[in-house]
Amino acid sequence: MGTFQVNHPVIPIAVQGGPSRERKRQAPKGRRVDPVALAEVQVLLGAAPRRRDLLIEHLHLLQDRYGCLSTAHLAALAQEMRLAQAEVFEVASFYHHFDIVREGESAPPALTVRVCDGLACELAGAGSLLERLPALLGPSVRVIAAPCIGRCDQAPAALVGQHACSHATLKSLIAQVEGVDYDGEDYDAKVKVMSEYVKHHVKEEQNEMFVRAKKTRLDMQQLGEQIAARKQELMDDPSQLQRPQTAVPAETFA
């Protein structure tokens, strides 16, 4: 009886432990973490928990300590808290109180004056403050426009550092700037009080104001478009700020 042979293709088997074509990620996705920045973040946080819900708290610590948020510190904080760098950057860039400084950029001046440019403050003269303050305060003080800071009933409102100024005028803001003592206990107290105020305002918007607004008969999208259009009109023709404003009918908010 003859021998029956079947020719099968030979499939090579990879040797265990040999070189692999698969590229393995050596580090988390994102920029490489600077060891110096990581050490600074670890010292600053100390024994504080690294929970995700404390991200904003830790960002405040960095902002208060260094006067800004460098990309190196943001990357280090992301690693320390085991969060994606993109997530940390998105949160930091969402709030106007944080100053993000990218590579190659200079840190902002030690003191920043933020003038609210919300509709109420714009109607009360915020535009004039933004236009005239830089020349009066000089290059050592940064003057920028800021979104609504929650003091519409005290318009125009501004922040000198973290200290809120109600019914702000050129005179009151200059006096506040000249009276700030960066090394004094009063300055630290102002920072702490304003920080607590901002947290309360954000929580109030999320848990109360937005919920109540959604229950009304207002078309929120249409209202937002009307406010944006009115703001653009005022920016194009500032002379309208001197004209009497027509009261909004009470039934609008019924």
MARLUMFI-37962 format. One record per residue: residue in three letters; x, y, z of N, C-alpha, C in turn. Coordinates in pm, 1 decimal. Each point is the difference from the previous one (the first is absolute). Layout:
REM residues N
 residu      n_u      n_v      n_w     ca_u     ca_v     ca_w      c_u      c_v      c_w
    ALA        X        Y        Z        X        Y        Z        X        Y        Z
...
This chain:
REM residues 254
 residu      n_u      n_v      n_w     ca_u     ca_v     ca_w      c_u      c_v      c_w
    MET     85.4   -119.2      0.0    -85.4    119.2      0.0     88.7    123.9      0.0
    GLY    -24.9     92.0    -96.4     85.8    116.4    -14.1    -22.4    102.4    111.7
    THR     98.8     88.1     18.3     -7.4    104.7    103.0    -77.1    119.9    -54.3
    PHE    -99.0     46.2     78.7    -83.3    115.6    -41.7     49.7    125.6     71.5
    GLN     38.6    100.0    -74.8     53.7    123.4     58.2    -88.4    119.9    -37.1
    VAL    -22.3     88.2     94.5    -75.7    123.0    -22.8     91.7    118.0     28.4
    ASN     13.0     86.8    -94.8     86.9    116.6     17.9    -78.0    116.5     61.0
    HIS     31.2     36.7    124.4    -63.3    113.2     67.4     99.6    115.6      6.8
    PRO    -47.7    125.4    -13.8     91.4    113.3     15.7     50.4      7.5    143.7
    VAL    125.0     33.2     14.4     61.0      9.7    132.5    -24.0    139.5     56.1
    ILE    -63.5     10.8    117.0    -29.1    128.2     64.3     99.9     19.7    112.2
    PRO     89.6     98.3    -11.7    100.4     19.7    106.4    -64.2     48.5    129.8
    ILE     52.1    -45.9    109.2    -50.2     37.9    131.4    100.8     93.6     64.3
    ALA    -51.0    119.6     45.3     89.8     98.2     61.6     56.3    -55.7    128.9
    VAL    127.3     20.7     21.9     65.7    -49.3    121.1    -36.8     89.3    117.3
    GLN    -36.4    -59.8    112.7    -34.3     74.7    120.2    117.0     87.8     42.9
    GLY    -28.4    124.4     31.1    103.5     88.5     50.4     80.5     67.0   -109.0
    GLY    -29.1    -30.6   -127.8     73.1     61.7   -108.8    -47.7    141.5    -24.7
    PRO     63.4     69.6    -93.2    -39.2    138.0    -31.8   -140.0      4.7    -57.8
    SER    -74.7     99.8     34.0   -137.5     16.4    -45.7    -12.2    128.5    -80.4
    ARG    -83.7     -6.9   -104.4    -22.7    119.1    -81.1    -96.2     98.0     66.5
    GLU    -70.2    -47.6    101.3    -98.9     86.2     67.6     71.3    108.9     78.8
    ARG    -39.4    124.5    -25.5     58.6    113.2     71.3    -74.5     21.9    130.2
    LYS     74.3      0.8    106.5    -60.6     19.4    130.4     19.8    143.8     45.2
    ARG   -105.8     59.6     54.1      8.1    137.2     47.5     85.2      4.6    126.1
    GLN     99.7     84.2     -2.9     90.7      9.7    113.1    -46.5    101.4    104.0
    ALA    -92.7     88.3    -38.1    -46.1    105.3     91.2   -144.5     33.9    -31.7
    PRO    -72.6     61.7     94.4   -138.2     38.3    -25.3     -9.0     95.8   -118.4
    LYS   -113.1     -4.0    -68.1    -20.6     86.2   -114.9      3.1    146.7     42.0
    GLY     66.7     81.7    -78.1     10.3    142.2     33.0    145.9     41.3     11.6
    ARG     20.8    122.4     46.4    135.8     50.3     13.6     75.0    -75.3    110.3
    ARG    131.4     -6.1    -14.0     82.5    -66.1    100.3      0.6     82.3    128.9
    VAL    -10.9    -67.5    112.2     -8.5     68.4    128.7    139.6     42.6     46.4
    ASP     12.0    125.3     35.2    125.4     55.1     50.7     18.0    -42.7    146.1
    PRO    109.3    -67.2     33.6     20.9    -46.2    138.3     -2.0    114.3    101.7
    VAL     53.7    116.1    -38.2      1.3    114.5     92.0   -142.4     47.5     26.6
    ALA    -80.1     11.9   -106.8   -138.9     43.4     15.6    -78.9   -101.2     82.9
    LEU     27.4   -128.8    -21.0    -69.4   -104.2     76.0     34.1     10.8    148.3
    ALA    126.9     24.0     31.2     41.3     13.9    139.7    -66.7    121.5     63.5
    GLU    -11.0    109.0    -74.0    -65.0    120.6     52.5   -147.8    -24.6     27.7
    VAL    -65.4    -72.2    -90.3   -142.0    -31.9     19.9    -16.8    -90.4    122.4
    GLN     85.7    -98.5     15.4    -10.0    -91.9    113.2     20.1     72.5    133.1
    VAL     94.9     91.7      3.2     23.9     77.0    122.4   -119.2     90.2     29.8
    LEU    -54.2     63.1   -103.3   -112.2     91.6     19.0   -124.9    -72.5     49.0
    LEU    -27.8   -116.7    -56.3   -119.2    -75.3     41.4     19.4    -66.4    135.6
    GLY    123.1    -32.9     32.9     25.7    -62.1    129.1    -78.6   -128.0     18.1
    ALA    -69.5     -8.6    113.8    -76.5   -120.7     32.4   -144.3      7.1    -49.1
    ALA    -34.0    104.0    -76.6   -137.4     14.7    -48.5    -37.2   -117.2    -90.8
    PRO   -125.3    -45.3      4.4    -42.2   -110.0    -87.2     14.5     39.3   -146.8
    ARG     18.7    -98.5    -84.6     14.2     24.2   -144.4   -128.6    -36.4    -73.8
    ARG   -114.9     15.3     64.1   -126.0    -38.8    -61.9    -35.3     92.4   -116.8
    ARG    -72.7    -54.6    -96.5    -39.9     75.2   -118.8    -82.7    123.4     35.3
    ASP    -87.0    -10.2    101.0    -87.1    112.1     33.8     75.3    116.1     64.0
    LEU    128.6    -18.9     29.9     80.5    107.0     58.6     88.2     68.2   -104.4
    LEU    -24.0    -27.7   -127.1     84.0     57.2   -105.3      0.5    152.1      4.1
    ILE   -117.5     61.5     10.8     -6.7    146.7      1.3     71.6     56.0    123.1
    GLU    -13.7    -67.7    114.3     69.1     43.9    120.7    150.8      2.0    -22.8
    HIS     51.3   -105.0    -61.2    144.2     -8.3    -22.5     46.1    100.6   -104.7
    LEU    -84.6     27.7    -98.2     33.6    103.2    -98.6      9.6    137.1     66.6
    HIS    -88.9     25.4     95.2      5.3    126.2     75.1    130.8     10.1     78.5
    LEU     42.5   -111.0     58.2    125.9      0.9     75.4    117.3     38.9    -89.8
    LEU      3.5    -57.9   -119.4    107.8     31.9    -94.0     -6.5    145.0    -45.3
    GLN   -121.5     45.9    -32.7    -17.2    137.9    -45.5     42.4     98.4    108.5
    ASP    -41.1    -26.1    122.9     33.2     90.8    110.6    149.7     -2.8     31.5
    ARG     62.1   -116.9    -12.5    142.1    -11.8     35.7     90.9     60.9   -105.4
    TYR    -28.6    -25.8   -127.9     89.7     42.4   -106.8    -54.4    115.1    -84.3
    GLY   -123.9     42.6     26.4    -56.4    111.9    -74.9    -50.1    -36.6   -137.4
    CYS     12.0   -125.9    -37.9    -46.7    -46.8   -130.0      3.2   -152.5     -0.2
    LEU    -45.9    -59.2   -108.6      3.2   -144.9    -16.9     85.5    -30.6   -122.4
    SER    122.1    -43.0     22.5     86.5    -34.9   -111.5    -39.9   -136.5    -54.7
    THR     29.6    -22.7   -127.3    -32.6   -129.5    -59.3     77.4   -111.5     69.4
    ALA    119.4     31.2     49.7     78.2   -100.7     72.1    -70.0    -40.9    129.2
    HIS    -53.5     97.1     73.3    -71.4    -31.1    124.0   -130.8    -73.3    -28.4
    LEU    -68.1     35.3   -108.8   -125.4    -67.7    -34.1     25.8   -147.2    -32.3
    ALA    106.2    -26.4    -75.2     34.2   -138.5    -33.3     38.7    -77.3    125.6
    ALA     74.9     65.1     88.4     40.6    -65.7    124.2   -120.7    -27.9     89.2
    LEU    -92.6     94.5      5.9   -120.1    -20.1     81.3    -82.9   -114.8    -55.4
    ALA    -10.0     -8.1   -131.9    -75.1   -110.1    -62.0     59.7   -135.2     39.8
    GLN    132.1    -10.6     -3.1     63.5   -126.7     37.9    -20.8    -28.7    147.7
    GLU     13.1    101.2     82.5    -13.6    -19.1    144.8   -141.2    -43.8     37.2
    MET   -100.9     50.2    -74.8   -138.9    -33.7     29.8    -51.4   -115.7    -85.9
    ARG     87.8    -54.6    -85.5    -35.5   -110.0    -88.4   -118.0     37.2    -90.6
    LEU      9.8    119.4    -57.8   -101.1     48.7    -93.5     64.7     24.4   -135.3
    ALA    -82.4      2.4   -103.3     50.9     32.6   -133.4     41.4    147.0     -3.3
    GLN    109.1     28.9    -68.7     46.3    138.4     -9.5   -105.9     87.8    -67.0
    ALA    -70.0    -55.5    -98.5   -103.5     76.8    -69.8   -111.1     41.4     95.9
    GLU    -35.3    -87.6     92.2   -106.6     30.5     95.9     40.5    114.3     92.7
    VAL    123.3     -4.6     49.0     48.5    105.1     89.4      5.9    133.9    -73.7
    PHE     47.1     -1.9   -124.2     10.5    123.0    -78.0   -137.7     58.2    -29.2
    GLU    -96.4    -85.2    -31.9   -135.0     47.9    -31.0    -63.1     68.0    120.9
    VAL     17.6    -57.9    118.0    -55.9     61.2    120.8     69.3    133.1     29.0
    ALA    132.0      2.9    -11.0     75.8    122.5     28.5    -35.4    111.4    -97.3
    SER    -22.2    -34.6   -126.6    -29.0    101.8   -100.8   -145.2     46.2      3.5
    PHE    -86.3    -73.9     70.5   -141.8     37.2      5.2    -23.4    120.6     90.3
    TYR     74.9     10.0    108.8    -20.8    107.0     98.0     96.5    115.3    -25.7
    HIS    -54.7    121.6    -11.2     83.2    115.1    -35.5     91.7     43.1    113.9
    HIS    -18.7    -54.0    119.6     87.4     36.2    112.2    136.6    -67.4    -11.0
    PHE     10.2   -101.1    -84.6    127.0    -68.9    -17.4     75.9     57.9   -119.3
    ASP    129.4     22.9     17.6     85.2     52.7   -106.9     93.0   -110.1    -48.8
    ILE    -28.7    -55.8   -117.1     83.2   -105.4    -56.6    113.7     62.9    -79.7
    VAL    121.2    -42.4     30.9    119.0     50.7    -69.0     65.0   -116.8    -73.2
    ARG      4.3      8.3   -131.8     59.8   -104.8    -81.6    150.2     21.2    -14.7
    GLU     66.5   -100.5    -53.1    144.2      7.8    -18.5     36.1    120.0    -87.7
    GLY     99.7     74.7     42.3     44.0    115.4    -76.7    -71.7    128.5     35.5
    GLU   -110.5    -10.7     75.2    -74.1    119.1     40.4     51.1     50.9    134.7
    SER    -13.6    130.0     18.7     40.9     60.5    126.8   -114.0     -9.0    100.2
    ALA     34.7    -12.4    125.6   -102.0     -2.1    105.8    -67.3    136.7      6.8
    PRO   -127.7      5.4     34.8    -69.9    128.3      8.9     53.9     83.3    115.6
    PRO    -28.6    130.3      1.2     41.4     84.5    112.5    -55.1    -54.3    131.5
    ALA     62.1     43.8    108.2    -40.5    -50.0    132.1   -144.5     34.7     32.4
    LEU    -49.3    108.4    -56.3   -137.1     43.7     30.3    -79.8     13.2   -129.0
    THR   -121.0    -53.3      2.8    -91.0      9.5   -113.9   -130.8     63.9     44.2
    VAL    -47.0     95.1    -78.7   -131.6     60.6     22.8    -93.0    -55.3   -106.8
    ARG   -103.5    -69.5     43.9    -99.1    -56.2    -92.2   -127.4     82.4      8.0
    VAL    -38.2     56.3   -111.8   -122.7     80.0     -5.9   -107.6    -83.9    -67.2
    CYS   -109.3    -20.1     68.2   -109.4    -80.7    -53.7    -57.5     68.8   -124.4
    ASP    -13.1    -76.2   -108.6    -59.5     56.6   -121.5   -134.9    -63.7    -30.6
    GLY    -64.9    -53.9    105.1   -136.4    -49.1    -16.6    -93.1    113.8    -38.3
    LEU   -119.7    -34.0    -41.8    -91.6    101.4    -51.9    -27.5    110.3    100.9
    ALA    -29.4    -36.8    125.9    -31.0    100.7    101.2    116.8     95.2     21.8
    CYS    121.2    -56.0      6.8    118.6     83.0     22.2     32.9     83.5   -123.6
    GLU    -23.6    -56.4   -117.5     22.7     75.7   -123.9    -91.5    121.6     -5.5
    LEU   -124.2    -19.5     39.8    -95.2    111.8      2.2     39.0    105.7    103.4
    ALA     69.7    -42.4    104.2     36.6     92.2    107.9    135.4     67.3    -21.9
    GLY     66.3    -29.8   -112.4    123.9     71.2    -30.0    127.0    -80.8      7.6
    ALA     -9.0   -134.4     -4.4    120.1    -83.0      7.5     94.2     26.0   -116.9
    GLY    -56.5     28.8   -116.2     82.1     24.6   -117.7     96.5    115.7     19.3
    SER    -47.8    104.5     64.1     85.1    116.5     25.1    112.7    -35.1     96.2
    LEU    -29.4    -81.7    100.3    103.9    -42.1     94.2    108.0    -80.4    -71.4
    LEU    -42.2    -92.6    -85.1     95.1    -82.9    -72.2     86.6     83.1    -94.3
    GLU    -56.1    106.1    -53.2     72.6     83.7    -94.7    102.3     89.9     68.9
    ARG    -34.3     50.0    118.0     83.9    101.4     64.3     93.8    -53.6    107.6
    LEU    -33.8   -111.2     62.0     81.1    -50.9    111.0    144.1    -36.2    -37.1
    PRO     24.7    -67.4   -113.7    138.7    -39.3    -29.5     99.0    115.7      2.4
    ALA    -37.2    113.3    -57.7     91.0    114.9     -2.6     19.1     58.2    139.2
    LEU   -104.6     -6.7     83.1      7.7     58.5    133.9     77.6    -89.2     97.8
    LEU    -10.0   -129.9    -16.3     64.7    -92.0     93.9    141.7    -38.7    -42.4
    GLY     30.2     12.2   -127.3    135.0    -30.5    -46.0     20.1   -146.5    -32.7
    PRO    117.3    -33.4    -55.1     26.6   -137.2    -46.5     16.1   -103.3    110.8
    SER     18.0     44.4    124.5     17.8    -95.2    109.6   -131.2    -61.5     47.2
    VAL   -111.3     51.1    -51.6   -132.2    -52.9     35.2    -71.2    -39.9   -128.6
    ARG    -48.8   -122.0     -3.4    -72.6    -47.1   -118.9   -148.2     30.7     15.4
    VAL    -61.2     54.9   -104.3   -143.2     30.6     -0.9    -64.3    -81.7   -111.8
    ILE    -94.6    -84.9     35.6    -66.3    -84.0    -99.2   -150.5     -2.9     24.9
    ALA    -73.9    -32.3   -104.7   -144.0    -19.6     13.3    -26.5   -140.3     51.5
    ALA   -103.8    -14.2     80.9    -33.4   -130.2     57.1   -149.1    -26.6    -17.0
    PRO    -37.6   -126.0    -16.0   -142.5    -34.4     -5.4    -68.1     36.5    131.6
    CYS   -132.0    -12.9      3.0    -78.1     38.7    117.3     58.2    -59.0    128.4
    ILE     18.1     83.8    100.4     54.7    -44.9    128.3   -109.1     -8.3    106.9
    GLY   -126.5      9.5    -41.7   -109.8    -21.6     93.4    -36.6    119.0     86.0
    ARG     34.5    121.0    -42.2    -33.8    119.7     77.6    -74.0    100.8    -88.4
    CYS    -97.3    -50.8    -72.6    -74.8     84.3    -94.5    -71.3    114.9     70.4
    ASP    -39.2    -20.0    125.8    -69.7    105.1     74.6     95.8    107.3     50.6
    GLN    131.2    -20.5    -20.5    100.0     95.7     46.3     85.0     49.8   -117.7
    ALA    -60.2     -0.4   -118.7     71.6     38.3   -121.4     38.5    148.9      0.8
    PRO    114.5     29.9    -63.4     96.5    -93.4    -57.0     85.0    -63.9    109.9
    ALA     23.9   -127.9    -13.7     76.5    -73.4    100.5    137.1    -37.7    -55.6
    ALA     96.1    -10.5     89.6    136.1    -34.8    -41.0     66.8    -79.2    110.8
    LEU    110.8    -62.0    -34.4     82.0    -72.8     96.0    141.7     54.8     -5.8
    VAL     50.7     43.2    115.0    140.0     41.0     10.4     70.9   -115.4     68.8
    GLY     76.2    -76.0    -77.1     48.6   -126.9     52.0   -120.3    -90.8     16.8
    GLN    -29.1    -37.7    121.8   -119.7    -78.0     29.8    -99.2     79.9     83.8
    HIS     23.2    130.2     12.8    -87.5     84.0     81.2   -105.9     65.5    -88.0
    ALA   -125.4    -20.3     33.7   -110.0     54.2    -78.7    -22.0    147.8     29.9
    CYS    -23.8     75.9   -103.9    -29.4    142.9     13.1   -137.1     27.5    -59.9
    SER    -93.1     41.3     82.9   -135.2     28.5    -45.5    -10.6    145.1    -46.6
    HIS    -87.7     23.4   -100.5    -20.2    134.4    -55.3    135.6     64.8    -28.7
    ALA     83.0    -73.6    -70.6    138.1     42.9    -23.2      8.6    128.2    -81.2
    THR     94.1     83.8     37.8     32.6    121.6    -73.5    151.5      3.4    -19.0
    LEU     46.4     89.8    -85.4    144.6     14.3    -17.7     67.5     30.5    133.6
    LYS    -60.6     89.2     75.2     58.4     41.8    127.0      4.9   -115.3     99.9
    SER   -109.5    -74.7     12.2     -3.9   -107.3     99.6     94.0   -114.3    -36.8
    LEU     11.5    -28.6   -128.7     88.2   -108.6    -42.3    147.2     37.2     17.7
    ILE     33.8    123.8    -33.3    138.6     44.6     18.9     36.0     -2.7    147.7
    ALA    -92.8     44.8     83.8     24.5     -0.6    144.1     18.4   -143.0     51.0
    GLN    -81.4    -90.9    -51.5     11.2   -139.7     41.5    134.5    -58.9    -42.8
    VAL     41.6     29.7   -122.8    128.1    -51.0    -49.3    115.2     52.9     85.0
    GLU     -2.0    126.8     29.9    108.2     60.0     78.1      0.7    -48.3    143.8
    GLY   -115.4    -47.2     47.0     -8.9    -44.1    139.4     27.9   -147.1     20.9
    VAL     23.7    -75.0   -108.9     24.9   -143.0     14.0    141.2    -24.5     49.7
    ASP     10.9    -77.1    107.0    129.6    -38.9     55.8     19.1   -148.6    -28.8
    TYR     85.7    -33.6    -96.2     14.8   -138.3    -44.0     53.3    -90.8    110.2
    ASP     75.6     56.2     92.3     61.1    -82.0    104.4    -75.7      6.5    131.9
    GLY   -107.5     75.8      3.2    -71.6     17.7    125.7   -106.3   -105.7     23.7
    GLU    -42.7    -11.1    123.9   -103.5    -97.2     35.0   -133.5     37.3    -63.7
    ASP    -22.4    130.1    -20.9   -126.8     44.8    -57.3    -17.0    -54.9   -141.0
    TYR    109.9     -6.0    -76.4     -7.8    -50.3   -137.4    -39.9   -148.0      0.8
    ASP     62.6    -78.7     87.1    -34.1   -141.8      8.6   -145.8    -19.1     40.7
    ALA    -46.8     85.5     90.9   -139.4     -9.2     44.1    -95.3     28.8   -115.1
    LYS     33.5     99.7    -82.1    -84.5     35.1   -114.4     -7.5   -116.6    -99.0
    VAL    115.3    -62.2    -23.3      4.0   -112.3    -93.0    -89.8   -113.3     49.7
    LYS      8.2    -30.7    129.2    -79.2   -108.9     55.8   -149.1     30.3     -5.6
    VAL    -38.7    122.4     35.4   -141.5     36.7     -0.8    -56.4     -5.1   -141.4
    MET     75.1     55.5    -96.4    -49.2      1.8   -136.7     -6.7   -140.1    -57.9
    SER     95.5    -84.7     37.3     -1.2   -137.9    -47.4   -126.3    -71.7     46.7
    GLU    -35.5     20.5    126.0   -121.7    -60.7     53.0   -124.0     55.8    -67.8
    TYR      4.1    130.2    -33.6   -114.0     62.5    -67.0    -20.4    -59.4   -139.2
    VAL    109.9    -18.0    -73.0     -8.5    -54.0   -135.3    -55.8   -141.9      3.6
    LYS     47.2    -81.9     94.5    -49.0   -137.1     11.3   -150.1     -1.1     29.6
    HIS    -42.3     90.3     89.1   -142.0      6.4     34.2    -82.2     41.9   -121.6
    HIS     52.3     96.4    -77.7    -73.7     49.9   -115.5    -14.6   -108.7   -106.0
    VAL    106.8    -74.7    -24.9     -5.5   -107.5    -98.9   -100.6   -106.3     43.4
    LYS      3.0    -36.3    128.8    -93.5    -99.8     51.2   -143.8     49.2     -9.5
    GLU    -19.3    129.2     29.5   -134.0     57.2     -6.4    -53.7     -4.8   -142.2
    GLU     84.4     31.1    -98.0    -43.8     -3.9   -138.9    -38.1   -141.8    -42.3
    GLN     82.1    -95.8     39.4    -23.1   -137.8    -42.2   -123.4    -60.1     65.5
    ASN    -18.5     26.9    129.5   -104.5    -68.5     75.6   -129.9     78.4     15.8
    GLU      4.3    132.5    -23.1   -119.6     79.5     25.0    -43.2     82.1   -120.9
    MET     87.0     90.3    -43.4    -40.8     95.2   -102.3    -34.6    -67.5   -132.6
    PHE     85.6    -94.1    -44.8    -24.9    -66.9   -126.2   -126.0    -85.2      6.8
    VAL    -18.9    -65.6    114.5   -118.6    -85.3     16.9   -126.9     83.9     -4.2
    ARG      0.3    113.2     69.1   -116.9     87.2      1.9    -26.3     61.2   -136.5
    ALA    106.8     35.3    -70.8    -16.9     61.9   -131.8    -65.1    -97.5    -98.4
    LYS     37.0   -128.3      9.3    -55.3    -99.2    -90.9   -149.4    -22.8     22.6
    LYS    -48.6     31.1    121.3   -140.6    -22.1     32.1    -88.2    114.2    -48.4
    THR     58.0    110.9    -41.1    -77.8    113.3    -47.8    -43.3    -23.6   -144.1
    ARG    -82.9     92.6    -50.5    -45.9     -9.6   -137.0     93.5     70.4    -96.9
    LEU    114.9     44.6     49.1     95.1     69.2    -85.8     68.0    -96.6    -96.2
    ASP     19.5     45.3   -120.7     79.7    -73.9    -97.1    144.8     39.2     25.6
    MET     74.9    -85.6     71.7    133.5     36.2     44.3     94.6     25.0   -117.4
    GLN    -15.2    -77.7   -105.5     86.2     18.9   -116.3    -27.7    134.3    -67.3
    GLN   -129.7     31.9    -13.8    -36.4    127.0    -61.3     45.3    117.4     86.2
    LEU    -13.8    -14.3    133.2     42.3    105.9     90.4    150.6     21.6    -10.0
    GLY     75.8   -110.1     -7.0    144.1     11.4    -13.3     40.2     70.0   -128.7
    GLU    -71.7    -31.1   -108.7     30.0     64.7   -127.8    -32.0    149.4      5.3
    GLN   -108.8     35.8     68.6    -36.5    141.1     12.3    103.1     77.2     81.0
    ILE     48.4    -61.3    108.8    101.4     65.4     83.7    129.3     18.6    -78.7
    ALA     38.8   -103.6    -75.9    122.5      9.0    -79.5    -11.4    108.0   -106.6
    ALA   -118.8      8.2    -63.3    -20.1    101.6   -102.7      4.4    140.1     59.3
    ARG    -62.6     16.4    119.3     -1.1    130.7     65.3    141.5     40.0     42.0
    LYS     75.2    -95.9     48.4    137.4     29.0     40.5     81.7     48.0   -118.6
    GLN    -20.0    -64.8   -117.2     73.7     40.7   -118.8    -39.2    140.7    -42.8
    GLU   -128.5     33.5     13.8    -45.5    134.7    -32.8     69.8    104.0     86.9
    LEU     11.6    -29.7    128.1     64.6     93.4     92.4    149.0     14.4    -29.9
    MET     62.7   -110.7    -40.6    141.7      7.8    -32.9     22.9     79.9   -127.2
    ASP    -94.0    -10.9    -94.0     11.7     74.8   -125.6    -33.6    147.5     17.2
    ASP    -89.2     31.2     95.1    -41.5    138.6     21.7     -9.1     28.6    149.3
    PRO    115.8     29.3     65.5      3.9     23.7    144.7    -87.1    116.8     45.3
    SER    -37.0     90.1    -92.1    -81.1    115.2     39.1   -136.4    -43.0     52.8
    GLN    -42.9   -120.3    -35.0   -128.8    -49.0     48.8     -0.6    -20.2    150.7
    LEU    120.8    -12.8     58.6      8.4    -20.6    144.4    -53.3    118.8     76.6
    GLN     -4.2    115.5    -60.7    -46.5    120.5     67.7   -149.9     19.6    -12.7
    ARG    -64.6    -84.1    -81.7   -142.9     15.2    -20.8    -79.2    -73.7    107.4
    PRO   -118.5     50.5     36.0    -83.9    -70.6     96.6    -39.8   -136.0    -55.0
    GLN      3.2    -97.5     85.2    -34.9   -135.4    -41.7   -146.4    -28.7     32.1
    THR    -67.1    -65.8    -95.0   -140.0    -35.7     19.0    -10.4   -118.3     93.9
    ALA    -85.5      9.2     99.7    -15.1   -108.5     96.4    -59.2   -123.8    -67.3
    VAL     42.1   -116.5     43.6    -53.7   -125.6    -52.6   -134.6    -26.8     67.1
    PRO   -105.8    -26.8    -76.7   -131.9    -26.7     59.6      6.4   -111.9    101.3
    ALA    -68.8     18.1    111.4      3.0    -98.3    108.3    -55.4   -134.4    -45.3
    GLU    -98.2      1.3    -95.3    -60.8   -125.8    -40.2     97.7    -90.4    -74.4
    THR    112.8     55.6    -44.5    100.7    -80.9    -68.8     48.1   -110.2     90.9
    PHE     12.1     30.1    129.2     54.2    -96.7     95.3   -108.5    -70.9     78.8
    ALA   -123.3     13.8    -41.2   -110.4    -63.0     73.9      3.3   -150.7    -16.5
